[in-house]
Amino acid sequence: MIGLFLGVMLSGAGRAELVDAVAGGLTFTLAEAAGMTTVVLIDTAGGYRRGGVQEWSEPVDGTLLVQFQRLERFLETGTPGRP
């Protein structure tokens, strides 16, 4: 069986990035194989921010993880549950 592949790329500045010279991209890739769907998310940011952007990685990763857990719960149960 041939799997389905879907990719979406979002780019631009988010709220926190508007005060700095930082731009980011968010790429979602969905692939189907053996009746299962795999979601790959790549979040990138670049540019200039006084003090660097490294401190953002852990909080952003945590936020994205919670959102994807809620999406998974919604798809499986019909309700996303509490964040």
C-alpha positions as CSV (number, residue, x, y, z in Angstrom):
1,M,0.0,0.0,0.0
2,I,1.3,3.4,-0.9
3,G,1.3,5.8,2.1
4,L,-0.1,9.3,2.2
5,F,2.3,12.2,2.7
6,L,1.2,15.7,3.6
7,G,3.4,18.6,4.6
8,V,2.5,22.2,5.7
9,M,5.0,25.0,6.3
10,L,4.1,28.1,8.3
11,S,6.5,31.0,8.6
12,G,6.7,34.5,10.1
13,A,7.1,36.2,13.4
14,G,5.2,35.1,16.5
15,R,4.2,37.4,19.3
16,A,7.4,37.1,21.3
17,E,9.5,37.4,18.1
18,L,7.9,40.8,17.1
19,V,10.0,42.7,19.5
20,D,13.3,41.2,18.2
21,A,14.7,40.6,14.7
22,V,13.7,36.9,14.8
23,A,11.7,34.9,12.3
24,G,10.6,31.4,12.5
25,G,9.1,28.5,10.6
26,L,6.9,25.6,11.7
27,T,6.8,22.6,9.4
28,F,4.2,19.8,9.9
29,T,4.7,16.5,8.0
30,L,2.1,13.8,8.2
31,A,2.8,10.3,6.8
32,E,0.6,7.2,6.8
33,A,2.0,3.8,6.9
34,A,0.4,0.5,8.0
35,G,-2.7,2.3,9.1
36,M,-0.9,4.6,11.4
37,T,-0.2,8.3,11.0
38,T,3.2,9.8,12.0
39,V,3.5,13.5,12.6
40,V,6.8,15.2,12.4
41,L,7.1,18.8,13.6
42,I,10.1,21.0,12.9
43,D,10.2,24.4,14.6
44,T,13.0,26.7,13.5
45,A,14.0,30.3,14.5
46,G,16.8,32.5,13.4
47,G,17.8,36.1,13.5
48,Y,19.0,38.4,16.3
49,R,17.8,38.6,19.9
50,R,19.9,40.2,22.6
51,G,20.9,37.3,24.8
52,G,20.2,34.8,22.1
53,V,17.2,32.5,21.4
54,Q,18.6,29.4,23.0
55,E,16.6,30.0,26.2
56,W,13.4,29.8,24.2
57,S,13.9,26.2,23.0
58,E,12.8,24.4,26.2
59,P,9.6,26.4,26.8
60,V,8.7,26.2,23.1
61,D,9.3,22.5,23.0
62,G,7.2,22.0,26.1
63,T,4.3,24.1,24.7
64,L,4.3,22.2,21.3
65,L,4.4,18.9,23.2
66,V,1.4,19.7,25.3
67,Q,-0.5,20.9,22.2
68,F,0.3,17.8,20.2
69,Q,-0.7,15.6,23.2
70,R,-4.1,17.5,23.3
71,L,-4.5,17.0,19.6
72,E,-3.8,13.3,19.9
73,R,-6.3,13.0,22.8
74,F,-8.9,14.9,20.8
75,L,-8.5,12.7,17.7
76,E,-8.7,9.5,19.9
77,T,-11.5,10.5,22.3
78,G,-13.3,13.5,20.9
79,T,-12.1,15.8,23.7
80,P,-8.7,17.5,24.1
81,G,-8.8,17.4,27.9
82,R,-7.2,20.1,30.1
83,P,-3.8,21.4,29.1
